[in-house]
Amino acid sequence: MYLSQIKKKYCLLKNWIFIILFFFIGICEAQISPGKLSMARSHLEGVGNCTQCHNLGEKISEQKCLDCHKILKARISSNKGYHSSIAVKNKECISCHSEHHGLKFEAVRIDKNTFDHKLTGYELLGGHKGIDCRKCHSPDHIADLNIRKLPTTYLGLDPKCITCHEVYHQKNMSQNCATCHDFGSWKSANKFNHQKTGFPLLGAHQKLDCKNCHKTETVASKQLAIYKGLDYKNCGSCHQDPHRNSYGQNCKVCHSEDNFKQIKKGDGFNHSLVGYNLEGKHNTINCNQCHDNRHQPSRKFYEFKNLEKISCQECHKDPHDGRFGLDCKQCHHQESFTVKKLDKDFNHDVTGFPLENKHQNLECRLCHKSGKMTDPILHDLCKNCHVDYHKGEFGNKATDPDCKKCHSTKGFSESSYLISDHNLGKFPLKGAHEATPCFACHLKENNQWKFKNIGQKCVDCHLDIHDGFLDKSFYPNQACENCHLEESWSKVQFDHQKTEFKLEGKHLVINCRSCHFGKDTEPIKNQIFKNLTKECSACHKEPHGGQFGEQADCRNCHHNESWDSKKFSHEKTKFPLEGKHLAVSCGQCHETILKDDVSFVVYKNGKLACIDCHR
C-alpha cells in the first residue's frame, strides 16, 4: 500500500514537470533542440513534432521509425533485404541513421567500397561488381510508383535481368536470362545446354558457331538471332542434298553427324535397291573404297551404274591368274578371301583328293600352307599331314600301315579295326573279352593309347586275388585259366575231385565263394582254401540245439542232395517203430521247443515207455 502511494506521487510529479517544460520550451526552443533535422525530415522541425519520433522520457522508438517507413517494415516482416540480414537485424535504427546534424546531413550513409551487397539477398557477380550503384538503383528501374516517388532509395528493384537490361530476344525466349547467360558477359551463353533441347548437338555440330545455324534477321528494326521455330526434322533443312533426292531425305541412313564424307558402316542403307546386295565384309567397309570415281561417273556413287554384271575383278586382283575362272565364289565367300570353308559348289574332287567328312570342315590353309592354293601338296597318306600318334608301334617305316587301315575321315576316335582283325594277332578275343571296350586294355597310363607289349597273361590286366591264399600247385605261373573261363570270372572249371573233398549232390552246383570266402565285409581278404575241415558243421549251422553232441555225423540222417532225413532209420534207435507207431507223424512225439532264442525239434526226448506218452 505504501509503495503504491509513492508510485502515484511519482507519476503526478512527472506530469507536472512535463507541463512546465512544454510551456517553457516555447520560450527556450532554441536552447532545447540538439540541432536541425536533415532535409528528408525537415518537415518535422518544431517542438510540437518531437513525439513523432520520440516517446516522452524514453529513447528513440524503433516502432515509430517503422510506422513511418512502411515499405521497409514490410520487407523486414517478410525477412527480406539488407535490414533482415545478420549484419543489421536487432540493431537500433539510430545506430546507423542518426539525426539533428543539419539540413545537409545524409542519414543514409553507405561506403560503396566496403558494402557487402550479398547481405541484401542479391550477390553482385561478374559484370555487376564494378558498376556504379545508381546504374541499377535508378527510379527508371522501379516498377512500384510509391517507391519511385521517394527522392533517394535502394528499394523497389526486381532481381530479374529485364528490370535493368533490354529484352534482346524480344520475348521469343524465356524471360529468365540466367537460364542461358551468366554475369560475365551477355555475348556468351555459357549456361545454355543444347542437349536439353529438341536437337541435341552431336558430332561436328558440337564444333559449329551458333551463327552457322541461328541466322540473324531484322525484327522490329533490330538485328535478332533466330533461336525458335527452326526446322530441324531432317538434314536438308540446313544442308544441300548432293544426291538430288535420289536416296530419300533421311541422310542419317548413310551419314553420321561426325562427317558427311564418312559413310556409316552397317545395314542402314538398303544397298539391294541399287541391284547389288552387300554381304559379309562388304557390309563393313567404307563406301568410298568401291565408290572411288574409278569409272569417272557423272554423279557420286554411280561408278557401277552402266555395268551389266559386277564381278569381283572390278575391285579385286585375281591371285590365281585366271586358272580357276572368274567366279571367285566357287572357293571364296564375302566374309573373307581366306578360305575358311569351301563353297558348296566348289568340286574338290577335280584336285584328285575328294574331301569327305572331317576334311569338309577344315580351314583350307591347314593343308595349303605355302600361301598359294594351287601349289601341289602330298596327300597320298594320312601321315603326309598327320603325326603318327602311335609313334611307330605298328611296324617299321618301310612297312608302316597307313592310318586308314583302322581309321576313317569321320574322326580318329573311331576305329574300323574289327574283332576278326584282333583274332589274327597274338591275343585272339574270346568270351567276355569280345565285349570289353578297347580302352579297358589299351588306354591306361598317362591317358596314352598303347597296343604293343601290354602283356597276354590274365595277371597283366587282372588282379590275382588268390595270391597267398591258394596253393600255386593248382595254378602254376598264375595261370588263371586253369580254373576260370574267359566267358566270365564266376564260371569255374576246377576239378574238385582232385582234392580230398569230393563234391557230390548240391555241392556240385554251389558257388565256390560260399565255402572258400569269408562272410564279413572284406571276403577277398579272408579266403580259405587250406586246412578246411570236412565236417558239415564247418559250413552249416547245427539246427538241433546240440542234442546230438559235437561229434555227431550229419550224414547218418542226411545226404548231399538235400537236408531231408531220408537216410534216417528209426529201427536203429532205442525205439523201433511197430504197429500203430508206424502211422504216427513225427511231430506227435517230437515236439518243437524254443531255447535260447533258437527253435528246434527235440528228438532225444527220453520217452521210451508207453506211459511217457499215454495216460
C-alpha positions in Angstrom: 0.0 0.0 0.0 2.8 2.3 0.8 4.7 1.6 -2.5 1.5 2.3 -4.4 1.1 5.7 -2.9 4.7 6.5 -3.8 4.3 5.5 -7.4 1.2 7.7 -7.7 3.0 10.7 -6.3 5.9 10.0 -8.7 3.7 9.9 -11.8 1.9 13.1 -10.7 5.2 14.9 -10.3 6.4 13.6 -13.7 3.3 15.0 -15.4 3.7 18.4 -13.8 7.3 18.6 -14.9 6.3 17.8 -18.5 3.6 20.6 -18.4 6.1 23.1 -17.1 8.7 22.1 -19.7 6.1 22.2 -22.5 5.3 25.8 -21.8 9.0 26.6 -21.2 10.1 25.1 -24.5 8.1 27.6 -26.4 10.2 30.3 -24.8 13.5 28.4 -24.9 13.1 26.3 -28.2 16.5 27.3 -29.5 18.1 26.1 -26.4 16.2 22.7 -26.2 16.6 21.2 -29.8 20.0 19.4 -30.3 20.2 20.6 -33.9 18.5 20.9 -37.3 16.9 17.9 -38.9 18.2 16.6 -42.3 16.4 17.8 -45.4 14.4 14.5 -45.7 12.9 15.1 -42.2 12.9 18.9 -42.1 9.1 18.9 -42.2 9.2 17.5 -38.6 11.0 20.6 -37.2 9.4 22.2 -34.1 8.8 21.1 -30.5 5.3 20.0 -31.4 6.6 17.2 -33.6 9.1 15.6 -31.2 6.7 12.9 -30.3 6.5 11.8 -34.0 9.8 10.1 -33.4 10.4 10.2 -29.6 8.4 8.8 -26.7 8.4 11.2 -23.7 11.1 10.4 -21.3 12.4 7.5 -23.4 14.9 6.8 -26.2 14.0 6.8 -29.9 11.1 4.4 -30.7 12.0 1.7 -33.2 8.3 1.1 -33.8 7.8 4.8 -34.7 10.6 4.6 -37.3 9.0 1.6 -38.9 5.5 3.1 -38.7 6.8 5.9 -40.9 8.9 3.7 -43.2 6.1 1.2 -44.0 7.8 -0.2 -47.1 10.9 -1.1 -45.1 8.7 -2.5 -42.3 7.0 -4.9 -44.7 10.3 -6.2 -46.0 11.6 -6.8 -42.5 8.4 -8.6 -41.6 8.9 -10.8 -44.7 12.5 -11.4 -43.6 13.8 -9.9 -46.9 16.5 -7.5 -47.8 19.5 -5.9 -46.1 17.7 -4.9 -42.9 16.9 -8.6 -42.3 20.5 -9.7 -42.7 22.6 -10.8 -39.8 24.6 -7.5 -40.1 21.6 -5.3 -39.3 18.9 -7.4 -37.7 18.3 -6.5 -34.0 20.2 -3.2 -34.3 18.6 0.1 -33.3 17.8 2.4 -36.2 19.7 5.3 -34.7 22.9 3.3 -34.6 23.1 3.8 -38.4 20.6 6.7 -39.1 21.2 9.5 -36.6 19.6 13.0 -36.9 19.8 16.6 -35.8 23.1 17.2 -37.6 21.9 19.9 -40.0 19.9 20.1 -43.3 22.7 18.7 -45.5 23.4 15.7 -43.3 22.8 12.4 -45.1 21.0 10.0 -42.8 21.6 7.1 -45.2 25.3 6.7 -45.5 26.8 3.7 -47.4 30.5 3.0 -48.0 30.3 1.8 -51.6 33.8 0.3 -51.5 33.1 -1.9 -48.5 29.4 -2.6 -48.6 28.6 -6.3 -48.9 25.8 -6.5 -51.4 25.3 -10.2 -50.7 23.6 -9.1 -47.4 20.7 -7.7 -49.4 19.9 -11.2 -50.8 21.4 -10.3 -54.3 25.1 -11.0 -54.6 27.0 -9.0 -57.2 28.8 -11.3 -59.6 30.8 -10.8 -62.8 30.0 -7.5 -64.6 27.8 -6.3 -61.7 30.8 -5.9 -59.4 32.3 -2.8 -60.9 29.3 -0.7 -61.9 28.0 2.4 -60.1 25.1 1.7 -57.7 22.9 4.3 -59.4 23.0 2.5 -62.7 20.8 -0.1 -61.2 19.2 1.8 -58.3 17.5 4.3 -60.5 13.9 5.4 -60.5 13.6 4.3 -64.1 14.0 0.6 -62.9 11.4 0.8 -60.1 8.0 -0.5 -61.1 6.2 0.5 -57.8 5.1 4.1 -58.2 5.1 4.7 -54.5 8.7 3.7 -54.1 9.7 5.5 -57.3 8.5 8.8 -55.7 11.0 8.6 -52.9 13.8 11.0 -53.6 16.6 8.6 -52.6 16.0 4.9 -52.1 17.7 1.5 -52.8 14.3 -0.3 -52.6 11.9 -1.4 -55.3 14.2 -3.3 -57.7 13.1 -6.7 -59.1 16.2 -9.1 -59.3 15.2 -10.2 -62.8 17.6 -9.2 -65.6 15.0 -7.4 -67.6 14.5 -4.9 -64.8 17.6 -3.2 -66.0 18.5 -4.7 -69.3 16.8 -4.6 -72.7 14.9 -7.7 -73.7 17.3 -8.7 -76.5 15.2 -11.6 -77.8 12.0 -9.6 -78.0 10.1 -12.1 -75.8 10.9 -15.0 -78.2 12.8 -16.7 -75.4 12.4 -17.3 -71.7 12.4 -14.1 -69.6 14.8 -15.9 -67.2 18.1 -14.8 -68.8 20.1 -16.7 -66.2 19.0 -19.9 -67.8 21.5 -19.3 -70.6 23.7 -16.4 -69.6 25.9 -15.8 -66.6 27.1 -12.5 -65.1 30.3 -12.4 -67.0 29.1 -11.4 -70.4 25.8 -11.2 -72.4 27.5 -12.3 -75.6 28.3 -15.8 -74.3 25.5 -18.2 -73.3 27.7 -20.4 -71.2 24.9 -21.9 -69.1 22.8 -22.9 -72.1 22.7 -26.7 -72.6 21.8 -27.6 -76.2 21.5 -31.2 -75.2 18.2 -30.5 -73.4 16.6 -29.1 -76.5 14.8 -31.0 -79.2 18.0 -31.0 -81.2 21.0 -32.3 -79.1 24.3 -31.5 -80.7 26.3 -34.5 -81.8 29.5 -34.9 -83.8 30.6 -32.0 -85.9 27.6 -29.9 -84.8 29.3 -29.5 -81.4 32.1 -27.5 -83.0 30.0 -25.1 -85.0 29.5 -21.5 -84.2 25.8 -20.8 -83.2 25.6 -18.3 -86.1 26.0 -21.1 -88.6 22.5 -22.3 -87.8 20.9 -19.4 -86.0 20.9 -16.7 -88.6 20.4 -13.1 -87.8 17.2 -11.3 -89.1 15.9 -7.8 -88.8 12.9 -7.8 -86.4 11.3 -4.5 -85.3 14.2 -2.6 -86.8 16.7 -4.6 -84.8 19.1 -7.4 -85.7 17.9 -10.6 -84.0 19.3 -14.1 -83.9 16.5 -16.7 -84.5 16.5 -19.5 -81.9 12.9 -20.6 -82.1 10.9 -22.1 -84.9 13.8 -23.6 -86.8 13.1 -26.6 -88.9 15.5 -29.5 -87.9 13.5 -32.6 -88.8 16.0 -33.6 -91.5 19.4 -32.6 -92.7 18.0 -30.9 -95.8 16.8 -28.1 -93.6 20.3 -26.8 -93.4 22.4 -28.9 -95.9 22.2 -29.2 -99.7 21.4 -32.7 -100.9 24.2 -33.7 -103.4 22.1 -36.8 -104.4 19.2 -34.7 -105.6 16.8 -36.7 -103.5 17.9 -40.0 -105.3 18.2 -41.8 -101.9 15.4 -40.0 -99.9 15.7 -37.4 -97.2 16.9 -39.5 -94.3 20.6 -38.7 -94.6 21.4 -40.5 -91.3 20.9 -43.8 -93.0 24.3 -43.5 -94.7 25.9 -40.5 -93.0 26.8 -39.6 -89.4 27.0 -36.3 -87.7 30.7 -36.6 -87.4 31.5 -36.1 -91.1 29.4 -36.1 -94.2 32.3 -37.6 -96.1 32.5 -40.5 -93.8 29.8 -43.1 -94.7 28.3 -45.1 -91.8 29.2 -48.8 -91.5 26.2 -51.0 -91.1 23.0 -52.0 -92.7 21.2 -48.6 -92.6 21.2 -48.1 -96.3 19.4 -50.7 -98.3 22.0 -51.4 -100.9 19.8 -54.0 -102.7 17.8 -51.1 -104.1 20.7 -50.4 -106.5 20.8 -54.1 -107.7 23.8 -55.3 -105.7 23.3 -56.9 -102.3 26.1 -56.3 -99.7 27.2 -59.4 -97.9 29.9 -60.3 -95.4 32.8 -57.9 -95.4 31.1 -55.7 -97.9 28.8 -54.7 -95.1 31.6 -53.2 -93.0 33.9 -51.5 -95.5 33.7 -47.7 -96.2 31.6 -46.9 -99.3 34.5 -44.9 -100.7 36.6 -48.0 -101.1 34.4 -49.1 -104.0 32.9 -45.7 -105.0 36.2 -44.0 -105.7 35.4 -42.5 -109.1 37.2 -45.3 -110.9 34.9 -45.0 -113.9 34.5 -41.3 -113.8 30.8 -41.4 -113.1 28.5 -38.5 -113.8 27.5 -38.4 -110.2 28.8 -39.6 -106.9 28.2 -43.3 -106.2 27.3 -44.1 -109.9 30.6 -45.9 -110.7 28.9 -49.2 -111.5 25.6 -48.0 -112.9 26.4 -48.9 -116.6 27.9 -52.4 -115.8 25.6 -55.3 -116.7 27.3 -57.6 -114.2 29.6 -56.7 -111.4 32.4 -59.2 -110.9 35.0 -59.5 -108.1 37.7 -58.4 -110.6 36.2 -54.9 -110.7 37.8 -54.2 -107.3 40.0 -57.2 -106.5 43.1 -58.7 -108.3 42.9 -62.3 -109.2 45.9 -64.0 -107.4 45.3 -67.3 -109.4 45.8 -65.6 -112.8 42.5 -66.9 -114.1 43.4 -70.6 -113.7 40.1 -71.2 -111.8 37.9 -68.9 -113.8 36.4 -65.6 -112.8 33.8 -66.9 -110.4 35.6 -66.4 -107.2 32.6 -67.6 -105.2 33.4 -71.2 -106.1 36.1 -71.1 -103.5 35.7 -67.9 -101.6 32.8 -66.1 -99.9 32.3 -62.5 -98.9 33.3 -63.0 -95.3 36.9 -63.2 -96.2 39.3 -64.1 -99.0 41.0 -66.5 -96.6 39.2 -69.8 -97.4 37.6 -70.9 -94.1 35.0 -73.0 -95.7 34.7 -74.0 -99.4 31.6 -73.0 -101.2 29.3 -75.9 -101.6 29.6 -75.5 -105.4 33.3 -76.0 -105.4 34.2 -79.5 -106.6 37.4 -80.6 -104.7 37.2 -83.9 -106.5 38.9 -82.4 -109.5 42.0 -82.0 -107.4 42.4 -85.7 -107.0 41.6 -85.6 -103.3 37.9 -85.7 -102.6 37.0 -84.0 -99.3 35.0 -86.3 -97.0 33.6 -86.0 -93.5 36.0 -84.1 -91.2 38.0 -82.8 -94.1 35.0 -80.9 -95.4 35.0 -78.5 -92.4 38.7 -77.8 -92.3 40.2 -74.4 -93.0 42.0 -74.7 -96.3 45.2 -73.1 -95.0 45.7 -76.1 -92.7 46.7 -78.1 -95.7 47.6 -75.4 -98.2 50.3 -73.8 -96.2 52.5 -72.4 -98.9 50.3 -69.3 -99.4 49.0 -70.4 -102.8 46.1 -72.7 -103.0 47.3 -74.1 -106.3 50.7 -75.3 -105.1 50.8 -79.2 -105.2 50.9 -80.9 -101.8 51.4 -84.6 -100.8 48.1 -86.2 -99.9 48.5 -90.0 -100.6 49.0 -91.0 -97.0 47.4 -89.7 -93.8 50.9 -89.1 -92.3 51.6 -86.6 -95.0 49.5 -84.2 -92.9 49.0 -86.0 -89.6 51.6 -87.0 -86.9 51.8 -90.7 -86.1 50.1 -90.9 -82.8 51.3 -94.4 -82.2 55.0 -93.5 -82.7 55.8 -96.5 -84.9 54.2 -99.1 -82.8 52.8 -100.8 -85.9 55.9 -101.8 -87.8 58.9 -100.0 -89.2 59.0 -97.0 -91.5 59.1 -99.3 -94.6 56.1 -101.3 -93.7 54.0 -98.9 -91.6 50.3 -99.3 -92.4 48.5 -96.1 -93.2 46.1 -94.7 -90.6 43.2 -95.5 -92.9 43.8 -99.2 -92.1 42.0 -98.6 -88.8 40.6 -95.1 -89.0 38.4 -93.1 -91.4 37.9 -89.4 -92.2 35.0 -89.4 -89.7 37.5 -89.0 -86.9 40.5 -90.6 -85.3 38.4 -91.5 -82.2 36.5 -94.1 -84.2 38.3 -97.3 -85.4 37.4 -99.8 -88.2 39.7 -102.4 -86.6 37.4 -105.4 -86.0 37.4 -108.4 -83.6 38.3 -110.5 -86.6 41.4 -108.4 -87.2 42.3 -108.7 -83.5 42.0 -112.5 -83.7 44.7 -112.6 -86.3 47.1 -111.3 -83.7 48.8 -112.8 -80.7 45.8 -112.4 -78.4 42.6 -113.6 -80.0 39.5 -112.2 -78.3 37.2 -114.8 -76.7 34.4 -114.8 -74.2 34.0 -111.6 -72.2 37.0 -110.1 -74.0 34.9 -109.7 -77.1 32.6 -107.3 -75.2 35.4 -105.4 -73.5 36.0 -101.9 -74.9 39.4 -101.2 -76.4 40.3 -98.5 -73.8 40.0 -101.0 -70.9 43.2 -102.7 -72.1 44.9 -100.2 -74.3 44.3 -96.8 -72.5 45.8 -97.0 -69.1 48.9 -94.9 -68.4 49.0 -91.1 -68.8 45.9 -91.3 -70.9 48.0 -92.6 -73.8 46.9 -95.4 -76.1 49.3 -98.4 -76.2 49.0 -101.5 -78.3 52.3 -103.4 -78.1 53.9 -105.2 -75.2 51.0 -104.8 -72.8 51.0 -108.5 -71.8 49.0 -111.6 -72.7 48.5 -113.2 -69.3 45.4 -112.6 -67.1 47.5 -111.0 -64.4 48.8 -108.4 -66.8 45.4 -106.8 -66.6 43.6 -108.5 -63.7 44.5 -108.7 -60.0 45.3 -112.1 -58.7 43.1 -112.2 -55.7 44.2 -115.7 -54.7 47.8 -114.8 -54.3 48.9 -116.0 -50.8 45.7 -118.0 -50.2 45.6 -120.7 -52.9 48.4 -123.2 -53.3 50.4 -122.5 -56.5 50.2 -126.1 -57.5 46.6 -125.5 -58.6 47.6 -122.6 -60.9 51.3 -122.7 -61.7 52.7 -119.4 -63.1 49.4 -117.7 -62.1 47.6 -119.5 -64.9 44.1 -118.3 -64.0 42.7 -120.2 -67.0 43.3 -123.5 -65.0 40.1 -122.6 -63.1 38.4 -119.7 -64.8 36.8 -119.3 -68.2 37.0 -116.2 -70.5 33.2 -116.0 -70.6 33.1 -114.9 -67.0 35.2 -114.9 -63.9 32.3 -116.5 -62.0 32.4 -119.6 -64.2 34.9 -122.1 -62.7 36.1 -125.3 -64.3 38.2 -126.5 -61.4 38.1 -130.3 -60.8 37.4 -130.6 -57.1 37.7 -134.3 -57.4 41.5 -133.9 -57.3 41.2 -132.6 -53.7 40.5 -134.6 -50.5 36.9 -133.4 -50.5 35.0 -134.8 -53.5 31.9 -132.8 -54.5 28.6 -134.6 -54.6 25.0 -133.7 -54.8 24.2 -130.0 -54.0 27.9 -129.3 -53.5 28.4 -129.6 -57.3 26.2 -126.5 -58.0 27.0 -124.1 -55.3 29.4 -121.1 -55.8 33.0 -121.6 -54.7 32.8 -118.5 -52.6 30.2 -120.0 -50.4 32.8 -122.2 -48.8 36.1 -120.5 -49.5 35.4 -116.8 -48.9 34.6 -115.2 -45.6 31.2 -113.8 -44.7 32.5 -110.4 -43.5 32.7 -107.1 -45.4 36.0 -108.0 -47.0 35.6 -111.5 -48.1 38.6 -111.3 -50.6 41.0 -110.8 -47.7 39.5 -113.8 -45.8 39.9 -116.6 -48.4 40.2 -120.1 -47.0 41.5 -122.9 -49.3 43.9 -124.7 -47.0 43.2 -126.9 -43.9 39.4 -126.8 -44.3 37.6 -129.5 -42.2 35.3 -131.9 -44.0 32.7 -131.8 -41.2 29.3 -130.4 -42.2 29.3 -128.1 -39.2 32.3 -126.2 -40.7 30.0 -124.6 -43.2 26.5 -125.4 -41.9 24.8 -124.2 -38.8 23.8 -127.1 -36.4 19.9 -126.9 -36.1 19.3 -129.4 -33.4 20.3 -127.4 -30.4 23.4 -129.6 -29.7 21.3 -132.6 -28.6 23.4 -134.9 -30.8 26.7 -133.7 -29.5 29.6 -132.0 -31.2 30.9 -135.2 -32.9 27.6 -136.1 -34.5 27.8 -137.1 -38.1 25.1 -135.3 -40.1 25.4 -137.9 -42.9 23.8 -140.6 -40.6 20.5 -138.9 -41.3 21.1 -136.5 -44.2 22.7 -136.8 -47.7 24.3 -134.3 -50.1 21.2 -133.9 -52.3 19.0 -132.4 -49.6 18.8 -131.8 -45.9 15.8 -134.1 -45.7 16.2 -137.2 -43.4 15.6 -140.0 -45.9 18.7 -141.8 -44.6 17.4 -141.8 -41.0 16.0 -145.2 -39.8 14.1 -145.4 -36.6 14.9 -149.0 -36.5 18.5 -148.1 -35.5 17.3 -146.2 -32.4 16.3 -147.5 -29.0 12.7 -147.2 -30.0 12.0 -149.1 -33.2 8.6 -148.3 -34.7 6.0 -151.0 -34.8 2.3 -151.3 -35.3 0.3 -148.1 -35.0 3.5 -146.2 -34.3 4.4 -146.5 -38.0 1.5 -144.2 -38.9 2.0 -141.6 -36.3 3.5 -138.3 -37.5 6.9 -137.4 -36.1 5.6 -134.2 -34.5 3.2 -136.0 -32.2 6.1 -137.4 -30.3 8.9 -135.0 -31.1 7.7 -131.5 -30.3 9.3 -128.2 -31.2 10.7 -126.0 -28.4 12.3 -122.6 -28.1 15.6 -122.5 -26.2 18.0 -119.5 -26.0 16.0 -117.9 -28.8 16.6 -120.9 -31.0 13.7 -123.1 -32.2 14.4 -126.8 -32.8 12.7 -130.2 -32.7 13.5 -132.4 -29.7 14.5 -135.8 -31.0 16.2 -137.2 -27.9 13.3 -136.7 -25.5 13.9 -139.8 -23.4 10.4 -141.1 -23.9 10.8 -144.9 -24.3 8.0 -146.3 -22.1 4.3 -146.3 -23.1 3.4 -144.3 -20.0 5.7 -141.5 -21.2 3.2 -140.7 -24.0 -0.1 -142.4 -23.0 -2.0 -141.6 -19.8 
